Amino acid sequence: MKNKIFQVVLLAVVICGSLFASGNIAFFRESSLMTKLFLGFFAAIILLQIIPGVLLFSSLIKGVFGGKEKARDMEGKS
């Protein structure tokens, strides 16, 4: 569990670092509160959709490469 929390925090730091390095901070500082809330809301939606996507992708990879072991176990039982 701690490893997953660390990965999420690391991802957030990388994304924030990329945002600051892009040079578009002047636009973000001069925009109104509603603009910041609008962009923040959609950024949160995108980030929250990344988590299930990564979980599904890891399950896919595990199923593709781990399927042979399961097939061997089934052959041994029958």
MMTF fields as JSON, N, C-alpha, C and O atoms, coordinates in Angstrom:
{
  "mmtfVersion": "1.0.0",
  "mmtfProducer": "UNKNOWN",
  "numBonds": 311,
  "numAtoms": 312,
  "numGroups": 78,
  "numChains": 1,
  "numModels": 1,
  "chainsPerModel": [1],
  "groupsPerChain": [78],
  "chainIdList": ["A"],
  "bondAtomList": [4, 2, 8, 6, 12, 10, 16, 14, 20, 18, 24, 22, 28, 26, 32, 30, 36, 34, 40, 38, 44, 42, 48, 46, 52, 50, 56, 54, 60, 58, 64, 62, 68, 66, 72, 70, 76, 74, 80, 78, 84, 82, 88, 86, 92, 90, 96, 94, 100, 98, 104, 102, 108, 106, 112, 110, 116, 114, 120, 118, 124, 122, 128, 126, 132, 130, 136, 134, 140, 138, 144, 142, 148, 146, 152, 150, 156, 154, 160, 158, 164, 162, 168, 166, 172, 170, 176, 174, 180, 178, 184, 182, 188, 186, 192, 190, 196, 194, 200, 198, 204, 202, 208, 206, 212, 210, 216, 214, 220, 218, 224, 222, 228, 226, 232, 230, 236, 234, 240, 238, 244, 242, 248, 246, 252, 250, 256, 254, 260, 258, 264, 262, 268, 266, 272, 270, 276, 274, 280, 278, 284, 282, 288, 286, 292, 290, 296, 294, 300, 298, 304, 302, 308, 306],
  "bondOrderList": [1, 1, 1, 1, 1, 1, 1, 1, 1, 1, 1, 1, 1, 1, 1, 1, 1, 1, 1, 1, 1, 1, 1, 1, 1, 1, 1, 1, 1, 1, 1, 1, 1, 1, 1, 1, 1, 1, 1, 1, 1, 1, 1, 1, 1, 1, 1, 1, 1, 1, 1, 1, 1, 1, 1, 1, 1, 1, 1, 1, 1, 1, 1, 1, 1, 1, 1, 1, 1, 1, 1, 1, 1, 1, 1, 1, 1],
  "groupList": [{"groupName": "MET", "atomNameList": ["N", "CA", "C", "O"], "elementList": ["N", "C", "C", "O"], "formalChargeList": [0, 0, 0, 0], "bondAtomList": [1, 0, 2, 1, 3, 2], "bondOrderList": [1, 1, 2], "singleLetterCode": "M", "chemCompType": "L-PEPTIDE LINKING"}, {"groupName": "LYS", "atomNameList": ["N", "CA", "C", "O"], "elementList": ["N", "C", "C", "O"], "formalChargeList": [0, 0, 0, 0], "bondAtomList": [1, 0, 2, 1, 3, 2], "bondOrderList": [1, 1, 2], "singleLetterCode": "K", "chemCompType": "L-PEPTIDE LINKING"}, {"groupName": "ASN", "atomNameList": ["N", "CA", "C", "O"], "elementList": ["N", "C", "C", "O"], "formalChargeList": [0, 0, 0, 0], "bondAtomList": [1, 0, 2, 1, 3, 2], "bondOrderList": [1, 1, 2], "singleLetterCode": "N", "chemCompType": "L-PEPTIDE LINKING"}, {"groupName": "ILE", "atomNameList": ["N", "CA", "C", "O"], "elementList": ["N", "C", "C", "O"], "formalChargeList": [0, 0, 0, 0], "bondAtomList": [1, 0, 2, 1, 3, 2], "bondOrderList": [1, 1, 2], "singleLetterCode": "I", "chemCompType": "L-PEPTIDE LINKING"}, {"groupName": "PHE", "atomNameList": ["N", "CA", "C", "O"], "elementList": ["N", "C", "C", "O"], "formalChargeList": [0, 0, 0, 0], "bondAtomList": [1, 0, 2, 1, 3, 2], "bondOrderList": [1, 1, 2], "singleLetterCode": "F", "chemCompType": "L-PEPTIDE LINKING"}, {"groupName": "GLN", "atomNameList": ["N", "CA", "C", "O"], "elementList": ["N", "C", "C", "O"], "formalChargeList": [0, 0, 0, 0], "bondAtomList": [1, 0, 2, 1, 3, 2], "bondOrderList": [1, 1, 2], "singleLetterCode": "Q", "chemCompType": "L-PEPTIDE LINKING"}, {"groupName": "VAL", "atomNameList": ["N", "CA", "C", "O"], "elementList": ["N", "C", "C", "O"], "formalChargeList": [0, 0, 0, 0], "bondAtomList": [1, 0, 2, 1, 3, 2], "bondOrderList": [1, 1, 2], "singleLetterCode": "V", "chemCompType": "L-PEPTIDE LINKING"}, {"groupName": "LEU", "atomNameList": ["N", "CA", "C", "O"], "elementList": ["N", "C", "C", "O"], "formalChargeList": [0, 0, 0, 0], "bondAtomList": [1, 0, 2, 1, 3, 2], "bondOrderList": [1, 1, 2], "singleLetterCode": "L", "chemCompType": "L-PEPTIDE LINKING"}, {"groupName": "ALA", "atomNameList": ["N", "CA", "C", "O"], "elementList": ["N", "C", "C", "O"], "formalChargeList": [0, 0, 0, 0], "bondAtomList": [1, 0, 2, 1, 3, 2], "bondOrderList": [1, 1, 2], "singleLetterCode": "A", "chemCompType": "L-PEPTIDE LINKING"}, {"groupName": "CYS", "atomNameList": ["N", "CA", "C", "O"], "elementList": ["N", "C", "C", "O"], "formalChargeList": [0, 0, 0, 0], "bondAtomList": [1, 0, 2, 1, 3, 2], "bondOrderList": [1, 1, 2], "singleLetterCode": "C", "chemCompType": "L-PEPTIDE LINKING"}, {"groupName": "GLY", "atomNameList": ["N", "CA", "C", "O"], "elementList": ["N", "C", "C", "O"], "formalChargeList": [0, 0, 0, 0], "bondAtomList": [1, 0, 2, 1, 3, 2], "bondOrderList": [1, 1, 2], "singleLetterCode": "G", "chemCompType": "PEPTIDE LINKING"}, {"groupName": "SER", "atomNameList": ["N", "CA", "C", "O"], "elementList": ["N", "C", "C", "O"], "formalChargeList": [0, 0, 0, 0], "bondAtomList": [1, 0, 2, 1, 3, 2], "bondOrderList": [1, 1, 2], "singleLetterCode": "S", "chemCompType": "L-PEPTIDE LINKING"}, {"groupName": "ARG", "atomNameList": ["N", "CA", "C", "O"], "elementList": ["N", "C", "C", "O"], "formalChargeList": [0, 0, 0, 0], "bondAtomList": [1, 0, 2, 1, 3, 2], "bondOrderList": [1, 1, 2], "singleLetterCode": "R", "chemCompType": "L-PEPTIDE LINKING"}, {"groupName": "GLU", "atomNameList": ["N", "CA", "C", "O"], "elementList": ["N", "C", "C", "O"], "formalChargeList": [0, 0, 0, 0], "bondAtomList": [1, 0, 2, 1, 3, 2], "bondOrderList": [1, 1, 2], "singleLetterCode": "E", "chemCompType": "L-PEPTIDE LINKING"}, {"groupName": "THR", "atomNameList": ["N", "CA", "C", "O"], "elementList": ["N", "C", "C", "O"], "formalChargeList": [0, 0, 0, 0], "bondAtomList": [1, 0, 2, 1, 3, 2], "bondOrderList": [1, 1, 2], "singleLetterCode": "T", "chemCompType": "L-PEPTIDE LINKING"}, {"groupName": "PRO", "atomNameList": ["N", "CA", "C", "O"], "elementList": ["N", "C", "C", "O"], "formalChargeList": [0, 0, 0, 0], "bondAtomList": [1, 0, 2, 1, 3, 2], "bondOrderList": [1, 1, 2], "singleLetterCode": "P", "chemCompType": "L-PEPTIDE LINKING"}, {"groupName": "ASP", "atomNameList": ["N", "CA", "C", "O"], "elementList": ["N", "C", "C", "O"], "formalChargeList": [0, 0, 0, 0], "bondAtomList": [1, 0, 2, 1, 3, 2], "bondOrderList": [1, 1, 2], "singleLetterCode": "D", "chemCompType": "L-PEPTIDE LINKING"}],
  "groupTypeList": [0, 1, 2, 1, 3, 4, 5, 6, 6, 7, 7, 8, 6, 6, 3, 9, 10, 11, 7, 4, 8, 11, 10, 2, 3, 8, 4, 4, 12, 13, 11, 11, 7, 0, 14, 1, 7, 4, 7, 10, 4, 4, 8, 8, 3, 3, 7, 7, 5, 3, 3, 15, 10, 6, 7, 7, 4, 11, 11, 7, 3, 1, 10, 6, 4, 10, 10, 1, 13, 1, 8, 12, 16, 0, 13, 10, 1, 11],
  "groupIdList": [1, 2, 3, 4, 5, 6, 7, 8, 9, 10, 11, 12, 13, 14, 15, 16, 17, 18, 19, 20, 21, 22, 23, 24, 25, 26, 27, 28, 29, 30, 31, 32, 33, 34, 35, 36, 37, 38, 39, 40, 41, 42, 43, 44, 45, 46, 47, 48, 49, 50, 51, 52, 53, 54, 55, 56, 57, 58, 59, 60, 61, 62, 63, 64, 65, 66, 67, 68, 69, 70, 71, 72, 73, 74, 75, 76, 77, 78],
  "secStructList": [7, 2, 2, 2, 2, 2, 2, 2, 2, 2, 2, 2, 2, 2, 2, 2, 2, 2, 2, 2, 2, 6, 6, 6, 2, 2, 2, 2, 2, 2, 1, 7, 2, 2, 2, 2, 2, 2, 2, 2, 2, 2, 2, 2, 2, 2, 2, 2, 2, 2, 2, 2, 2, 2, 2, 2, 2, 2, 2, 2, 2, 2, 2, 2, 2, 2, 2, 2, 2, 2, 2, 2, 2, 2, 2, 2, 2, 7],
  "xCoordList": [0.824, 0.0, 0.869, 0.567, 1.944, 2.82, 3.481, 3.74, 3.749, 4.375, 3.44, 3.889, 2.145, 1.183, 1.026, 0.93, 0.999, 0.905, 2.134, 2.027, 3.287, 4.519, 4.465, 4.891, 3.951, 3.869, 2.914, 3.195, 1.798, 0.836, 1.435, 1.277, 2.119, 2.75, 3.85, 3.989, 4.619, 5.671, 5.081, 5.621, 3.985, 3.319, 2.825, 2.967, 2.248, 1.771, 2.926, 2.785, 4.051, 5.213, 5.749, 6.113, 5.799, 6.29, 5.358, 5.82, 4.053, 3.096, 3.188, 3.18, 3.275, 3.396, 4.713, 4.757, 5.771, 7.064, 7.035, 7.614, 6.364, 6.231, 5.418, 5.718, 4.392, 3.566, 4.374, 4.282, 5.155, 5.957, 7.055, 7.395, 7.606, 8.694, 8.194, 8.981, 6.905, 6.384, 6.344, 6.312, 6.345, 6.341, 4.957, 4.836, 3.923, 2.56, 2.02, 0.815, 2.877, 2.451, 1.938, 1.046, 2.481, 2.02, 0.541, -0.211, 0.123, -1.29, -2.12, -3.196, -1.635, -2.384, -2.48, -3.503, -1.46, -1.482, -2.425, -3.043, -2.541, -3.368, -4.833, -5.666, -5.16, -6.535, -7.39, -6.88, -8.695, -9.631, -9.783, -9.261, -10.499, -10.723, -11.527, -11.239, -12.532, -13.355, -12.543, -12.765, -11.607, -10.75, -9.877, -9.698, -9.341, -8.505, -9.321, -8.852, -10.54, -11.397, -11.788, -11.827, -12.075, -12.431, -11.286, -11.492, -10.094, -8.935, -8.57, -8.204, -8.669, -8.373, -9.351, -8.961, -10.616, -11.635, -11.357, -11.411, -11.064, -10.802, -9.455, -9.295, -8.494, -7.231, -7.452, -6.851, -8.315, -8.617, -9.327, -9.055, -10.236, -10.929, -9.923, -9.974, -9.019, -8.026, -7.132, -6.861, -6.671, -5.809, -6.542, -5.963, -7.803, -8.552, -8.859, -9.075, -8.883, -9.102, -7.816, -7.866, -6.684, -5.407, -5.26, -4.732, -5.717, -5.547, -6.245, -5.597, -7.541, -8.149, -7.528, -7.443, -7.094, -6.447, -5.162, -4.894, -4.37, -3.118, -3.416, -2.725, -4.439, -4.804, -5.274, -4.904, -6.089, -6.547, -5.391, -5.32, -4.492, -3.346, -2.442, -1.956, -2.215, -1.369, -2.04, -1.356, -3.365, -4.081, -3.982, -3.865, -4.03, -3.889, -2.515, -2.396, -1.485, -0.117, 0.055, 0.677, -0.491, -0.395, -1.126, -0.651, -2.279, -3.03, -2.323, -2.355, -1.688, -1.0, 0.237, 0.456, 1.039, 2.285, 2.137, 3.007, 1.078, 0.873, -0.091, -0.325, -0.652, -1.628, -1.041, -1.738, 0.231, 0.87, 0.985, 0.804, 1.284, 1.399, 0.048, -0.032, -1.005, -2.326, -2.742, -3.373, -2.387, -2.708, -1.948, -2.492, -0.72, 0.065, -0.548, -0.578, -1.041, -1.676, -2.949, -3.238, -3.701, -4.934, -4.663, -5.423, -3.588, -3.225, -2.802, -3.104, -2.111, -1.649, -2.77, -2.668, -3.855, -4.972, -5.885, -6.515, -5.985, -6.929, -6.35, -7.038],
  "yCoordList": [-1.189, 0.0, 1.254, 2.222, 1.236, 2.398, 2.644, 3.787, 1.566, 1.695, 2.412, 3.243, 2.091, 2.733, 4.208, 5.049, 4.525, 5.925, 6.683, 7.811, 6.067, 6.703, 6.954, 8.011, 6.0, 6.161, 7.28, 8.038, 7.393, 8.459, 9.822, 10.768, 9.925, 11.196, 11.544, 12.702, 10.561, 10.805, 11.271, 12.178, 10.662, 11.083, 12.525, 13.306, 12.878, 14.25, 15.248, 16.332, 14.902, 15.791, 15.969, 17.078, 14.895, 14.977, 15.839, 16.665, 15.656, 16.444, 17.92, 18.784, 18.217, 19.62, 20.221, 21.383, 19.448, 19.935, 20.235, 21.225, 19.387, 19.628, 20.883, 21.639, 21.103, 22.29, 23.553, 24.524, 23.541, 24.714, 24.953, 26.1, 23.893, 24.029, 24.446, 24.898, 24.302, 24.594, 26.081, 26.456, 26.93, 28.364, 28.965, 30.162, 28.189, 28.698, 29.15, 29.348, 29.311, 29.711, 31.147, 31.476, 32.002, 33.392, 33.439, 34.239, 32.605, 32.545, 32.082, 32.624, 31.096, 30.545, 31.553, 31.602, 32.339, 33.337, 34.49, 35.055, 34.841, 35.978, 35.607, 36.495, 34.345, 33.931, 34.07, 34.177, 34.063, 34.243, 32.949, 31.902, 33.043, 31.888, 30.807, 29.62, 31.212, 30.225, 29.464, 28.271, 30.143, 29.469, 28.44, 27.333, 28.787, 27.858, 26.65, 25.514, 26.903, 25.804, 24.907, 23.684, 25.508, 24.747, 23.844, 22.653, 24.391, 23.599, 22.559, 21.434, 22.93, 21.98, 20.821, 19.686, 21.099, 20.049, 19.035, 17.829, 19.504, 18.578, 17.877, 16.74, 18.538, 17.863, 16.732, 15.665, 16.971, 15.931, 14.751, 13.599, 15.027, 13.947, 13.094, 11.865, 13.75, 13.016, 12.182, 11.018, 12.769, 12.021, 10.845, 9.774, 11.041, 9.948, 8.838, 7.697, 9.133, 8.104, 7.354, 6.256, 7.929, 7.252, 6.046, 5.013, 6.166, 5.096, 3.801, 2.754, 3.825, 2.572, 2.073, 0.866, 2.992, 2.588, 1.825, 0.821, 2.299, 1.613, 0.251, -0.727, 0.185, -1.101, -2.098, -3.271, -1.633, -2.541, -2.971, -4.132, -2.059, -2.404, -3.414, -4.355, -3.22, -4.166, -5.535, -6.557, -5.572, -6.847, -7.53, -8.753, -6.741, -7.294, -7.92, -9.033, -7.206, -7.719, -8.976, -9.946, -8.955, -10.123, -11.312, -12.444, -11.064, -12.143, -12.712, -13.92, -11.852, -12.321, -13.133, -14.214, -12.618, -13.296, -14.296, -15.15, -14.222, -15.151, -16.273, -17.156, -16.253, -17.258, -18.64, -19.638, -18.717, -20.013, -20.797, -22.015, -20.103, -20.782, -21.347, -22.459, -20.578, -21.038, -22.247, -23.174, -22.231, -23.374, -24.616, -25.72, -24.455, -25.597, -26.162, -27.378, -25.277, -25.733, -26.514, -27.513, -26.071, -26.765, -28.138, -29.08, -28.252, -29.533, -30.541, -31.73, -30.068, -30.952, -31.467, -32.569, -30.7, -31.107, -32.092, -32.906, -32.056, -32.949, -34.296, -35.136],
  "zCoordList": [0.0, 0.0, 0.0, -0.697, 0.779, 0.829, -0.521, -0.899, -1.238, -2.541, -3.523, -4.312, -3.474, -4.362, -4.014, -4.907, -2.732, -2.316, -2.792, -3.273, -2.661, -3.128, -4.629, -5.095, -5.384, -6.833, -7.217, -8.145, -6.521, -6.816, -6.493, -7.264, -5.364, -4.993, -5.992, -6.386, -6.395, -7.383, -8.708, -9.342, -9.127, -10.357, -10.245, -11.186, -9.099, -8.91, -8.943, -9.509, -8.353, -8.358, -9.776, -10.168, -10.534, -11.913, -12.754, -13.542, -12.594, -13.372, -12.996, -13.874, -11.699, -11.279, -11.751, -12.154, -11.706, -12.188, -13.667, -14.115, -14.432, -15.869, -16.136, -17.059, -15.332, -15.492, -15.221, -15.972, -14.165, -13.838, -14.868, -15.156, -15.418, -16.387, -17.761, -18.593, -18.009, -19.348, -19.659, -20.831, -18.658, -18.9, -19.017, -19.279, -18.835, -18.923, -17.578, -17.428, -16.627, -15.292, -15.289, -14.507, -16.142, -16.197, -16.574, -16.018, -17.495, -17.865, -16.681, -16.424, -15.967, -14.842, -13.696, -13.012, -13.479, -12.398, -12.722, -11.82, -13.985, -14.365, -14.584, -14.765, -14.572, -14.833, -13.575, -12.459, -13.79, -12.682, -11.884, -12.265, -10.785, -9.919, -10.639, -10.492, -11.414, -12.12, -13.161, -13.371, -13.811, -14.782, -14.086, -14.594, -12.947, -12.189, -11.719, -11.786, -11.246, -10.806, -11.979, -11.842, -13.122, -14.316, -14.748, -14.979, -14.86, -15.267, -14.217, -14.555, -12.949, -11.874, -11.833, -11.559, -12.104, -12.111, -13.209, -12.966, -14.401, -15.494, -15.339, -15.784, -14.72, -14.432, -13.422, -13.54, -12.432, -11.448, -12.105, -11.767, -13.041, -13.745, -14.519, -14.471, -15.224, -16.011, -15.103, -15.397, -14.0, -13.087, -12.453, -12.274, -12.116, -11.508, -12.51, -12.102, -13.783, -14.788, -15.123, -15.677, -14.797, -15.042, -14.117, -14.529, -12.888, -11.902, -12.346, -12.362, -12.708, -13.19, -14.485, -14.711, -15.333, -16.574, -16.33, -16.989, -15.387, -15.049, -14.427, -14.712, -13.581, -12.974, -14.03, -13.985, -14.979, -16.038, -16.923, -17.327, -17.227, -18.068, -17.368, -17.995, -16.067, -15.334, -15.245, -15.296, -15.114, -15.113, -16.468, -16.545, -17.537, -18.877, -19.062, -19.576, -18.643, -18.773, -17.918, -18.351, -16.717, -15.839, -16.45, -16.361, -17.072, -17.7, -18.912, -19.146, -19.679, -20.882, -20.521, -21.068, -19.608, -19.275, -18.143, -17.972, -17.373, -16.265, -16.603, -15.778, -17.801, -18.193, -18.375, -18.188, -18.736, -18.955, -17.66, -17.648, -16.57, -15.28, -14.853, -14.331, -15.079, -14.694, -15.536, -15.029, -16.813, -17.684, -17.229, -17.272, -16.803, -16.305, -15.033, -14.841, -14.16, -12.925, -13.231, -12.572, -14.214, -14.568, -15.183, -14.959, -15.954, -16.558, -15.493, -15.6, -14.478, -13.411, -12.553, -12.015, -12.403, -11.551, -12.243, -11.567, -13.566, -14.258, -14.594, -15.174]
}
